[in-house]
Amino acid sequence: MVGYTPLLTRFEEDAVGKDIAEFVVDRLLAAGLHGVVLTSNAAPHHPMWHTDGDWMRPVNARITSS
């Protein structure tokens, strides 16, 4: 997780935020951890939940298939 951001902040949804999130997910999986959260904004009460499913689904698949 990059860090907690306010509800309407879009840093974690931009290309840099997503790249950082994927980098961290990959490193955590490589270290054997499986309790990984994509970002603090990947939750039902954040806009990202409704706008970025095409990004979240494949990254989540990497986590659940590890």
N, CA, C and O atoms as CSV, one atom per row, in Angstrom:
chain,resi,resn,atom,element,x,y,z
A,1,MET,N,N,0.844,-1.166,0.000
A,1,MET,CA,C,0.000,0.000,0.000
A,1,MET,C,C,0.893,1.233,0.000
A,1,MET,O,O,1.843,1.331,0.777
A,2,VAL,N,N,0.576,2.159,-0.873
A,2,VAL,CA,C,1.331,3.408,-0.940
A,2,VAL,C,C,1.083,4.218,0.323
A,2,VAL,O,O,2.021,4.780,0.887
A,3,GLY,N,N,-0.117,4.285,0.758
A,3,GLY,CA,C,-0.466,5.032,1.960
A,3,GLY,C,C,-1.914,5.440,1.881
A,3,GLY,O,O,-2.517,5.390,0.808
A,4,TYR,N,N,-2.476,5.841,2.989
A,4,TYR,CA,C,-3.878,6.227,2.981
A,4,TYR,C,C,-4.019,7.567,2.304
A,4,TYR,O,O,-3.288,8.509,2.612
A,5,THR,N,N,-4.952,7.655,1.388
A,5,THR,CA,C,-5.235,8.916,0.705
A,5,THR,C,C,-6.689,9.282,0.927
A,5,THR,O,O,-7.515,8.392,1.127
A,6,PRO,N,N,-7.032,10.565,0.898
A,6,PRO,CA,C,-8.422,10.981,1.064
A,6,PRO,C,C,-9.320,10.391,-0.032
A,6,PRO,O,O,-8.834,10.002,-1.094
A,7,LEU,N,N,-10.592,10.330,0.224
A,7,LEU,CA,C,-11.561,9.672,-0.633
A,7,LEU,C,C,-11.440,10.052,-2.104
A,7,LEU,O,O,-11.440,9.162,-2.955
A,8,LEU,N,N,-11.338,11.307,-2.430
A,8,LEU,CA,C,-11.359,11.719,-3.830
A,8,LEU,C,C,-9.977,12.001,-4.412
A,8,LEU,O,O,-9.873,12.532,-5.518
A,9,THR,N,N,-8.931,11.660,-3.698
A,9,THR,CA,C,-7.579,11.807,-4.229
A,9,THR,C,C,-7.342,10.695,-5.229
A,9,THR,O,O,-7.699,9.547,-4.964
A,10,ARG,N,N,-6.748,11.006,-6.378
A,10,ARG,CA,C,-6.629,10.021,-7.446
A,10,ARG,C,C,-5.196,9.550,-7.686
A,10,ARG,O,O,-4.935,8.925,-8.714
A,11,PHE,N,N,-4.243,9.829,-6.766
A,11,PHE,CA,C,-2.852,9.429,-6.993
A,11,PHE,C,C,-2.725,7.934,-7.217
A,11,PHE,O,O,-2.048,7.502,-8.150
A,12,GLU,N,N,-3.371,7.138,-6.370
A,12,GLU,CA,C,-3.212,5.692,-6.482
A,12,GLU,C,C,-3.840,5.141,-7.754
A,12,GLU,O,O,-3.502,4.033,-8.171
A,13,GLU,N,N,-4.724,5.868,-8.367
A,13,GLU,CA,C,-5.356,5.421,-9.602
A,13,GLU,C,C,-4.604,5.831,-10.853
A,13,GLU,O,O,-4.895,5.321,-11.935
A,14,ASP,N,N,-3.636,6.746,-10.734
A,14,ASP,CA,C,-2.911,7.150,-11.944
A,14,ASP,C,C,-1.833,6.116,-12.270
A,14,ASP,O,O,-1.616,5.174,-11.508
A,15,ALA,N,N,-1.175,6.296,-13.384
A,15,ALA,CA,C,-0.198,5.303,-13.862
A,15,ALA,C,C,0.926,5.072,-12.859
A,15,ALA,O,O,1.332,3.929,-12.650
A,16,VAL,N,N,1.434,6.120,-12.240
A,16,VAL,CA,C,2.526,5.978,-11.274
A,16,VAL,C,C,2.051,5.216,-10.048
A,16,VAL,O,O,2.742,4.309,-9.584
A,17,GLY,N,N,0.901,5.560,-9.519
A,17,GLY,CA,C,0.371,4.872,-8.349
A,17,GLY,C,C,0.134,3.392,-8.618
A,17,GLY,O,O,0.436,2.549,-7.774
A,18,LYS,N,N,-0.407,3.074,-9.793
A,18,LYS,CA,C,-0.643,1.674,-10.146
A,18,LYS,C,C,0.677,0.921,-10.322
A,18,LYS,O,O,0.792,-0.231,-9.903
A,19,ASP,N,N,1.659,1.557,-10.932
A,19,ASP,CA,C,2.970,0.916,-11.083
A,19,ASP,C,C,3.592,0.607,-9.722
A,19,ASP,O,O,4.141,-0.475,-9.513
A,20,ILE,N,N,3.502,1.561,-8.807
A,20,ILE,CA,C,4.045,1.334,-7.458
A,20,ILE,C,C,3.286,0.193,-6.778
A,20,ILE,O,O,3.896,-0.677,-6.156
A,21,ALA,N,N,1.971,0.197,-6.894
A,21,ALA,CA,C,1.172,-0.856,-6.266
A,21,ALA,C,C,1.545,-2.228,-6.817
A,21,ALA,O,O,1.700,-3.179,-6.050
A,22,GLU,N,N,1.691,-2.343,-8.140
A,22,GLU,CA,C,2.049,-3.632,-8.736
A,22,GLU,C,C,3.457,-4.065,-8.329
A,22,GLU,O,O,3.699,-5.245,-8.077
A,23,PHE,N,N,4.374,-3.118,-8.266
A,23,PHE,CA,C,5.737,-3.417,-7.828
A,23,PHE,C,C,5.714,-4.009,-6.418
A,23,PHE,O,O,6.353,-5.027,-6.152
A,24,VAL,N,N,4.973,-3.363,-5.524
A,24,VAL,CA,C,4.910,-3.819,-4.135
A,24,VAL,C,C,4.218,-5.180,-4.044
A,24,VAL,O,O,4.678,-6.059,-3.315
A,25,VAL,N,N,3.121,-5.361,-4.775
A,25,VAL,CA,C,2.423,-6.651,-4.767
A,25,VAL,C,C,3.378,-7.758,-5.210
A,25,VAL,O,O,3.464,-8.802,-4.563
A,26,ASP,N,N,4.092,-7.532,-6.308
A,26,ASP,CA,C,5.022,-8.553,-6.810
A,26,ASP,C,C,6.110,-8.876,-5.801
A,26,ASP,O,O,6.473,-10.042,-5.642
A,27,ARG,N,N,6.639,-7.868,-5.116
A,27,ARG,CA,C,7.700,-8.101,-4.137
A,27,ARG,C,C,7.177,-8.853,-2.919
A,27,ARG,O,O,7.854,-9.730,-2.382
A,28,LEU,N,N,5.972,-8.503,-2.489
A,28,LEU,CA,C,5.383,-9.200,-1.346
A,28,LEU,C,C,5.086,-10.654,-1.682
A,28,LEU,O,O,5.322,-11.536,-0.857
A,29,LEU,N,N,4.576,-10.918,-2.869
A,29,LEU,CA,C,4.319,-12.300,-3.275
A,29,LEU,C,C,5.623,-13.078,-3.383
A,29,LEU,O,O,5.686,-14.245,-2.994
A,30,ALA,N,N,6.662,-12.440,-3.908
A,30,ALA,CA,C,7.969,-13.100,-4.021
A,30,ALA,C,C,8.529,-13.439,-2.643
A,30,ALA,O,O,9.273,-14.409,-2.490
A,31,ALA,N,N,8.170,-12.640,-1.646
A,31,ALA,CA,C,8.633,-12.890,-0.278
A,31,ALA,C,C,7.758,-13.903,0.447
A,31,ALA,O,O,8.028,-14.248,1.597
A,32,GLY,N,N,6.710,-14.380,-0.219
A,32,GLY,CA,C,5.862,-15.400,0.367
A,32,GLY,C,C,4.655,-14.895,1.131
A,32,GLY,O,O,3.978,-15.676,1.799
A,33,LEU,N,N,4.372,-13.605,1.046
A,33,LEU,CA,C,3.202,-13.050,1.735
A,33,LEU,C,C,1.974,-13.171,0.840
A,33,LEU,O,O,2.078,-13.066,-0.382
A,34,HIS,N,N,0.828,-13.388,1.439
A,34,HIS,CA,C,-0.390,-13.541,0.652
A,34,HIS,C,C,-1.503,-12.601,1.094
A,34,HIS,O,O,-2.544,-12.545,0.440
A,35,GLY,N,N,-1.321,-11.876,2.162
A,35,GLY,CA,C,-2.303,-10.905,2.620
A,35,GLY,C,C,-1.990,-9.546,2.043
A,35,GLY,O,O,-1.495,-8.664,2.744
A,36,VAL,N,N,-2.277,-9.374,0.762
A,36,VAL,CA,C,-1.878,-8.169,0.043
A,36,VAL,C,C,-3.120,-7.371,-0.357
A,36,VAL,O,O,-4.096,-7.940,-0.846
A,37,VAL,N,N,-3.082,-6.068,-0.151
A,37,VAL,CA,C,-4.142,-5.162,-0.585
A,37,VAL,C,C,-3.559,-4.301,-1.696
A,37,VAL,O,O,-2.463,-3.756,-1.561
A,38,LEU,N,N,-4.302,-4.182,-2.798
A,38,LEU,CA,C,-3.772,-3.423,-3.938
A,38,LEU,C,C,-3.429,-1.987,-3.562
A,38,LEU,O,O,-2.290,-1.554,-3.733
A,39,THR,N,N,-4.389,-1.265,-3.063
A,39,THR,CA,C,-4.161,0.099,-2.589
A,39,THR,C,C,-5.227,0.403,-1.554
A,39,THR,O,O,-6.210,-0.327,-1.429
A,40,SER,N,N,-5.032,1.469,-0.822
A,40,SER,CA,C,-6.053,1.851,0.150
A,40,SER,C,C,-7.308,2.352,-0.549
A,40,SER,O,O,-8.366,2.441,0.075
A,41,ASN,N,N,-7.209,2.680,-1.828
A,41,ASN,CA,C,-8.377,3.164,-2.575
A,41,ASN,C,C,-9.106,2.049,-3.307
A,41,ASN,O,O,-10.134,2.313,-3.931
A,42,ALA,N,N,-8.619,0.821,-3.259
A,42,ALA,CA,C,-9.292,-0.304,-3.915
A,42,ALA,C,C,-10.307,-0.899,-2.955
A,42,ALA,O,O,-10.177,-2.044,-2.523
A,43,ALA,N,N,-11.308,-0.113,-2.633
A,43,ALA,CA,C,-12.346,-0.522,-1.688
A,43,ALA,C,C,-13.695,-0.018,-2.207
A,43,ALA,O,O,-13.740,0.975,-2.933
A,44,PRO,N,N,-14.784,-0.681,-1.847
A,44,PRO,CA,C,-16.093,-0.325,-2.401
A,44,PRO,C,C,-16.530,1.119,-2.190
A,44,PRO,O,O,-17.333,1.626,-2.974
A,45,HIS,N,N,-16.040,1.786,-1.177
A,45,HIS,CA,C,-16.466,3.165,-0.931
A,45,HIS,C,C,-15.604,4.194,-1.659
A,45,HIS,O,O,-15.826,5.394,-1.498
A,46,HIS,N,N,-14.638,3.761,-2.447
A,46,HIS,CA,C,-13.799,4.671,-3.223
A,46,HIS,C,C,-14.174,4.604,-4.697
A,46,HIS,O,O,-14.616,3.559,-5.175
A,47,PRO,N,N,-14.004,5.708,-5.423
A,47,PRO,CA,C,-14.327,5.701,-6.852
A,47,PRO,C,C,-13.557,4.637,-7.645
A,47,PRO,O,O,-14.075,4.105,-8.628
A,48,MET,N,N,-12.336,4.327,-7.227
A,48,MET,CA,C,-11.513,3.353,-7.943
A,48,MET,C,C,-12.228,2.001,-8.068
A,48,MET,O,O,-12.067,1.309,-9.073
A,49,TRP,N,N,-13.004,1.628,-7.067
A,49,TRP,CA,C,-13.725,0.352,-7.073
A,49,TRP,C,C,-14.612,0.245,-8.309
A,49,TRP,O,O,-14.800,-0.839,-8.861
A,50,HIS,N,N,-15.155,1.387,-8.737
A,50,HIS,CA,C,-16.097,1.411,-9.854
A,50,HIS,C,C,-15.455,1.762,-11.185
A,50,HIS,O,O,-16.037,1.513,-12.240
A,51,THR,N,N,-14.267,2.334,-11.143
A,51,THR,CA,C,-13.651,2.809,-12.396
A,51,THR,C,C,-12.449,1.994,-12.846
A,51,THR,O,O,-12.053,2.096,-14.007
A,52,ASP,N,N,-11.852,1.189,-11.971
A,52,ASP,CA,C,-10.590,0.532,-12.313
A,52,ASP,C,C,-10.619,-0.993,-12.162
A,52,ASP,O,O,-9.593,-1.617,-11.890
A,53,GLY,N,N,-11.788,-1.575,-12.339
A,53,GLY,CA,C,-11.902,-3.027,-12.247
A,53,GLY,C,C,-11.041,-3.762,-13.258
A,53,GLY,O,O,-10.532,-4.847,-12.978
A,54,ASP,N,N,-10.877,-3.166,-14.446
A,54,ASP,CA,C,-10.048,-3.802,-15.478
A,54,ASP,C,C,-8.585,-3.889,-15.056
A,54,ASP,O,O,-7.852,-4.741,-15.558
A,55,TRP,N,N,-8.154,-3.036,-14.155
A,55,TRP,CA,C,-6.795,-3.119,-13.613
A,55,TRP,C,C,-6.767,-4.024,-12.378
A,55,TRP,O,O,-5.857,-4.839,-12.223
A,56,MET,N,N,-7.758,-3.880,-11.507
A,56,MET,CA,C,-7.750,-4.633,-10.245
A,56,MET,C,C,-7.896,-6.137,-10.453
A,56,MET,O,O,-7.231,-6.915,-9.769
A,57,ARG,N,N,-8.761,-6.567,-11.391
A,57,ARG,CA,C,-8.994,-8.000,-11.569
A,57,ARG,C,C,-7.723,-8.781,-11.907
A,57,ARG,O,O,-7.456,-9.782,-11.242
A,58,PRO,N,N,-6.916,-8.380,-12.909
A,58,PRO,CA,C,-5.713,-9.163,-13.197
A,58,PRO,C,C,-4.657,-9.110,-12.087
A,58,PRO,O,O,-3.945,-10.089,-11.867
A,59,VAL,N,N,-4.552,-7.983,-11.394
A,59,VAL,CA,C,-3.586,-7.914,-10.291
A,59,VAL,C,C,-4.060,-8.798,-9.146
A,59,VAL,O,O,-3.259,-9.509,-8.539
A,60,ASN,N,N,-5.349,-8.760,-8.846
A,60,ASN,CA,C,-5.898,-9.655,-7.819
A,60,ASN,C,C,-5.705,-11.115,-8.212
A,60,ASN,O,O,-5.438,-11.953,-7.351
A,61,ALA,N,N,-5.834,-11.428,-9.487
A,61,ALA,CA,C,-5.628,-12.811,-9.944
A,61,ALA,C,C,-4.203,-13.270,-9.662
A,61,ALA,O,O,-3.981,-14.433,-9.326
A,62,ARG,N,N,-3.238,-12.363,-9.796
A,62,ARG,CA,C,-1.841,-12.727,-9.464
A,62,ARG,C,C,-1.730,-13.073,-7.995
A,62,ARG,O,O,-0.998,-13.990,-7.622
A,63,ILE,N,N,-2.453,-12.343,-7.155
A,63,ILE,CA,C,-2.395,-12.599,-5.708
A,63,ILE,C,C,-3.082,-13.920,-5.381
A,63,ILE,O,O,-2.520,-14.747,-4.663
A,64,THR,N,N,-4.274,-14.123,-5.893
A,64,THR,CA,C,-5.031,-15.321,-5.520
A,64,THR,C,C,-4.476,-16.593,-6.134
A,64,THR,O,O,-4.748,-17.685,-5.636
A,65,SER,N,N,-3.703,-16.473,-7.206
A,65,SER,CA,C,-3.132,-17.679,-7.823
A,65,SER,C,C,-1.752,-18.005,-7.285
A,65,SER,O,O,-1.158,-19.009,-7.677
A,66,SER,N,N,-1.233,-17.169,-6.391
A,66,SER,CA,C,0.113,-17.419,-5.862
A,66,SER,C,C,0.106,-18.490,-4.805
A,66,SER,O,O,1.156,-18.823,-4.256
